[in-house]
Amino acid sequence: MLDKILLGHNQFFGVNHLDAKTGSKKEEHFAEVEKVMEIISFCFEQDVKGMMMSTHEKAILLAKEIRKTAELQNELGIYLLVPYIAKYVKQANEKGVLNIVKDSLKETSFVDKVNIFMRGSTGVLNKDIRKMITLLIDFEIAPFTNLNLKAVFLHDALTDLAIGWEAAEILELYANHVKDKYKTRPAFCTKNLPRLMKLLNETSIKNPLVMASVNKVGYQVNPSLEAFEKCLGESELELLAMSTLAAGYLKPREAYQYLFSLPRISSVVVGLSSKDHAVETFSEIRSHQY
């Protein structure tokens, strides 16, 4: 079952789409993994037992910490976002592609390492795009396989690229691979919900789980807020709402009054940096959800 509230990850990794300085300050604040775990554990105690997690290099450290506590490892639902595009660009410049691969596969078994290597080599030699895509998925998921994976989201950079190419078969390949190999729910992140739903109608994927930005001011809502609302009303999907506060422009009460007036809102992901903020935010969301 989909968690109603998910703890977001951007604040832990220094991501702020509106203000880079604010993002850097939060990254500095959460430089020690123990501070991140303090927020995760507090939210868990507040019955928020789901977390969005990208495959940022710091997330691998978090995964190790989560595994140290059996309750968190078994009951904290992880909603993984793959791949973390910026990681490859940054790390390739800093330490080379080979070291990226070695670091990401440290937690996998020898057999899994060999399987991934062999499939990747075959895919490159044969120029088999299907093998290369599934290789990328496995490569990204590998450090997190022994956590409680509730869903794996395809990053909007790749989802929207498939939309641009009108490559419905790529989305279906991804969904089938995640479902069959990892026995968890495939999901999609997008910056254009109407176009994604139109493309998914060409596949066998029904009632998809989709993460997209939605807020009353239309921040990062494409192609328009009106088109987004129309799509929600006409489509069969479960929406995980993000950017609901429009990067801090909206106050929680105003934001969630609007959000939960919409259909298909199954869950909301929130970024939190303090316990007080967590209590206030959870209370406001729950007053509309239940």
Secondary structure as UniProt FT lines:
FT   STRAND          5..7
FT   HELIX           10..13
FT   HELIX           20..29
FT   HELIX           33..45
FT   TURN            46..47
FT   STRAND          50..54
FT   HELIX           57..67
FT   HELIX           70..75
FT   STRAND          77..82
FT   HELIX           85..95
FT   HELIX           97..104
FT   TURN            105..107
FT   HELIX           110..126
FT   HELIX           129..141
FT   HELIX           142..144
FT   TURN            145..146
FT   STRAND          148..154
FT   HELIX           156..165
FT   HELIX           168..182
FT   STRAND          185..189
FT   HELIX           193..200
FT   TURN            201..202
FT   STRAND          209..213
FT   TURN            216..217
FT   TURN            219..220
FT   HELIX           225..234
FT   STRAND          238..242
FT   TURN            244..249
FT   HELIX           252..259
FT   TURN            260..261
FT   TURN            263..264
FT   STRAND          265..270
FT   HELIX           275..289
//
